[in-house]
Amino acid sequence: MYHVGSKNEDPTRRGFAHFFEHLLFEGSANIGRGEFSKHVEKAGGVLNANTTADRTYYYEVLPSNQLELGLWLESERMLHAKVDQKGVDTQREVVKEERRQRYENQPYGTILLEVLDRAYSTHPYKWPTIGFMEDLNAASEADYQAFYKKFYVPNNATLVVAGDIDAANAKALVSKYFDEIPRGAAVTQPDVKDPGPAAEVRAVINDRIQLPAVVLGYRIPPTGAPDYYAVDLVNRLLSNGNSSRLNKSLKDEQQKAVGTGAFSLPFEQGGLAILYAIANMGVEANALEQAMTAEVRRIQTDGVPKAEFDKLMAQLETELVNDRSRIAGIASDLARCHQLMGDTRLVNTEIDRYLALTPADLKRAAQTYFTEQARVVLHYLPAGQKQP
């Protein structure tokens, strides 16, 4: 896990962090172009990578007797990956297609792009991880090499080995493949003060859709902050399962929506809570917004009944335990806790921060962070339709 995401990018080179997620599977000085994945697959393993606003994560899941292969591959990626024009040209087309499929050609696909742009004014969280093709097209080979040399260095990385291993042997292999890789210059994270909208921000987005949708965005505390966990539970209360507040009220009882949801973006320097609903046939966006807002207000005024709170906590515990049931999940969480929160022990104790919450904490979090005076409201309407 490298401590580089879209927030670390030059404003004229947006999308570099995600682009490197693709580019660094091209090969290295000792791995032929296109051969990186084949080494893992031939050994009976799987591999992948993903990027957020805060970090880029690469992983291999291998048979335990193939630990040395995984360490060699990752040391090659860190030390001398192929960062050249041929790879850039190849992966640029891959990223273009990904952007088209996930955002441009997907109904309501631009929701995240539109919310981020309005929820942040000066912080680099303002732009999406996928970036913008004009920035990638304008970049030179030297720009890509400079990004690689700056961020893909040992002092900006967290290496996790988890599974059926001998610790002493694993440490010896890590030393063998990583000790001689030179440190880079110190990497500092952006220090941008962006408190969020001072007043409600509203916009109408016309899209190639048939049913209107409403999106509400609220600025929330950084991941790991005490209030983050209460805010995350509010989101879960609103959207987790068929009996969630938004689903039960808007879909089942009022029949104003055909789909609802809420989720947290746990950013390192202050994230977002996003609520959304897709209107039922004949329901206007204004009516849908009023119904969504009413559910938030209900938490702010009435709080959360004990029985509903206990059910929510049981669902959360089950989810967290399931995540820890896989070695890959444990490894990922160890990397996250170390790199973004500064303490690997949280892999075992972070759940206590949720379990310490009370219904009163959720009510207070809803009152503090889900405010109508500083939120983003988007109405998605079919192309050519105007707000009534």
N, C-alpha and C positions, 0 to 999 in steps of 0.2 A: 504494500500500500504506500503510494507516494502522496505526500502532502501538497498536492497540486490539483486544483479543479478550475472551473470556469472563472472563479473569483480572482485567480492569479493571473489572468490574461491581460495583455495590452488591449485597450479599448478598440484598437484598429486591427486586432488579430483574434477576434472572438471565435471560439470553437477549437482552439489549439489543444486544450487538455483532452477533450473527447477525441479529436483527430488522432492524437498520439496513442490513445487506447487501441485504435485500428492499426496505425503505422508500425507499432512495435511488435507486431506479429509477422512482419515482413521477413525477418531473419537478422543475422549478425555477421561479423567477420568470419565466424566459424560455423554458421548455420546457413545453408542455402536459402535463397529467396523462396518463400512459400513452404519451407520445410519445418518451421517451428512447431506447428500443430501436429505434424505427422510423427514427430518424436514421441509425443505424449500418447497419441492414439495407438501407435504400434506397441507401446508398453501397457496398453489396456486402461489408460486413464482418460480423463476429460479435462478441459481447460476453458477458461473464458475470462472476461474482464468487464468492468463497468466504471463509469465516471459520474461524479456528482459535482456540485458547485465547489466542494471542499477537498476532494481527494480522488485519486485514480487507483483502482484495485485490480490486480492480476492474480489469478490463482490456478493451480493444477491440483487435481485429485488423482492420486496415483496409488498403485499397490505399494505397501510399505517397504518392499525391497527395491523400490525405484526412487528413494529419497534423493540419492545423488543426482539422478537425471533432472529432477525438478530444480535443485539448487544450481546445477550447471546452466540450465535454461535461463533462470532468473538472473544469474550473474552475467550471462551474455547479453541479456536485455539491458542491464544497467551499465555495463562497461563499454560495449561497442555494437550497439544495434545499427541496423542499416537505416540511416536517415539520409536518403538521397532523392533526387528528382524523380527517378523511376517509381520508387515506392510512393512518393507523395502523389504523383499523377494517378496511380492505381487506386489508392485509398480515398482520394478526393472523390472519385466517382462512386465509391461505396457509400461514403457519407452523404453525398447528394441524394442517392437513392433512399437511404435511411430517413433523411429529412422529408422527402416527398411522401414516403409511406406512413411515417409516424405523425407528421404535422400537417403537411400541405394537402394531402389527399384523404385525410381521415376526418369524418364528421366531428365537429367540435375540437379538432386536433390542435388548434392554436390557443386553447384556454390558458395553458401554462405560460406561453409566451406573452399573452396579453396581460395576465395578472402580474407577472414579474415586472413588466415594463412600467406598470402604474403603482405598484406597491413600493418600489424603490426609485429614488430620484438620482442619487449620486453613487450608491454602492454598486460594485460589479455584479452583485446578485441580480441586477436589473436585466442582464441578458441571459438567455437559456444556455444550457450545457451544449446543445447541438450546434450553437454558433450560427454564423451567417456565411453563406457561400462566397459572397463578395470579398470577405476578409481572407478566407482560405485561398481564393484565386489570386488575390493581390500579393500574397506572401511569397518570398523567395526561398530557395533552398537554404540560404544562410540564416533566414529567420527560423526555420524549423530546427536547424542544427543548434542555434543559440538557445532555443527553448529546451531542447534535450540536455544540453550541457549545464543549464542552470538548475533544472528541477530533478533530473534523473541521476541523483547522486546519493551516496550512502547516508549522509546526514539529513536527507529529506525523505527517508524511507523507513518503513517498519516491516521487518521480515518475521513471519510467524510460521513455525513448523508444528503441526498438531497431528496426532494419530498414534499408531502402534510403532513407536520409535524407542531407541535407546538414547537417552538424553546426552550422554557423554559422546557417543558416536555422532549424533546430530550436530553437536557443537563443533566437533572436529571438522566435519564436512562444511559447515558454515564458514569456519575459519579458512579452510582450503580454497573456497570459491569466492570469498568476499573480502578477506583481510587486505589484499593488495590493491583493491579498488580505491583510488584516491578520493578523499573528501572534496566536495565542491565548496564554493563560496556560501556563506550563511544565507539561508532562504528566510526572508521575513514575510509574514502574512499581511495583507492589506489592513490599513488602519483608517477606515472611512466611517465617519459619523453620519448615519442616515436614519433618523428617528421614524421615518415613515410619513404617510400623508397627514397633513395638519387638519384636513377636512375630508369628508366623504368624496371619493372619486368615482364618477359614473361614466359609462360608455356603452354605446350600442355597436355590436359587431355583426355585420351581415356575412353569412356563411352559406355554403351549399348544403343546407339542411332543410328538413321538412317541419320539424317541431322546434319551437323556441326553447331556450335554456337560460337559466340564471346561475351566475357564479358569484360567490361572495368570498373576498380575500381579507384576512386579518393578519397583521404583524404579530409575531409571538416571540418569546425569549429564545436565546441560543440553546442548542442542544446541550443537555447536561445541567442547565440552570435549574434551580429548585422549582420554579413555576412551569418549566417546560412539561413536566410529567403530568401536572394537573390539566394543562391545556390539551395535551395529547389524549387524556381520558375524556375530556369534553368532546373531542372529535370522535372518539370511539363510541361514546354514548349516542351521538347523533347518527352514526352510520354503520355500526358494527352488527351486521346480521339482519335477519328479517324483522326482528322485534325492535330495531333501533328507532330513535325518535323520528328522524326524517322519513324513514321508510314506512313506519306505522301510520304516521299522521298524514303525510302528503300523498302516499300511494294508496294505502288501504282504506283510511277513513274519509279523507277529502277527495280522493281520486283526482288530484290535480297534477300528479307527476307519474311518469312511466319508469323513471329511474332517479335515484338520489345517491349522494355519497358525501363523504368528508374525509380529509386526510391532512396529515402534518408534513411539512417540509422541514426536517430537522437540521437547519443550517448552523454552522459553527459560530457565526456572528449575528444570529437573529433570523429566524425563519418565518414561515407562513402557515396559517391554517386556511384551508380552502374548502368551501362547501359548494355543492352544485346540485342542480335538479333539472331534469328534462321534462318539459310540460306534456301533459296529456293532450289529446286532440281537442282543440277548441279553447284551451286555457291560455290566457295571455300572460306574458312575462311579468307584468306588474302584479297580477294576482299570485303568481308563483313566488315572487320575491316577498310579498307580504306574509305568505304562509311560512316560508323559511325563516324570516325574521322573527315571527311569532314563536317558533320553536326555540330559538336562541333566547329570546326574552323570558320564556317560561323557565329556563334553567336559571336565569339571572334573578328572577323574582321568587320562584317556588323552590329552587334547589333540586336535589335528587333524592327520591325516597330510598330508604335503607335497603329494601329488597332489590331494587333496580341497581343500586350501587354494588351490592354483593355479587349479583349476577355478572356485572361488568368486570369486576375484579377476578372472578373465576375464569371468565373468558380470556382475560389478559394473562393470567398465570399459565393456562393451558397453551396459549400461543408461545409464550417465552420458553416454556419447557420443551415444546416441540422444536423450536429453533435450536436449542442446545442439544438435541438428540442426535444431530449430525455433526461429524467432525468438521465438515466444511463450514457449518454455522458457527461452531466454537472458534475456529480460526479467524473467520471474518470479524466476529465480535471482539476478539482479543486485539486485532489490528485497530478496529474503530476506537475501542476504549483507550488504547495506548496513544494513538496518534491525535485523535480529536478531543479526548477528554483527559489525557495525561495520567491515566492510572489503569493498568491492566487488571487490578483487583476488582474493578467494577464489573467485569464479566460475571462475577459471582454475586456481587452486592447491589448492582443497579436496580434489580427487581425490588429491593427493599424501599427504594425511593417511591415506587408506585404503591407498595403495600402500606406505606406510612400515611397515605392520603386519606382524607375523610370527605364525606359529602359536602361539608362546608368549604373545603378547598376547591372543589369543582365549581361551586356557586361563585366563589370569589374570583376564580380564574375567568369564568364567563363574563363577570362584571368588569374585570380589569382589561381583558384583551379582545373580547368580541364586541367592541364598541361600534355603534353605527356612525359615530362622528369621525372615525379615522379608518374606514374600510374601503375596499375596492368593490364596486358593483358592476358586473357586466351582464348585459342582456344580449344573448345570441338570437338573432332573428334570421329567417330565411332570406336568401338573396333578393334584394329589391323591396323588401317589406320595411315599412317605417314604424316607429314606435307609435302606438295609438294615443 
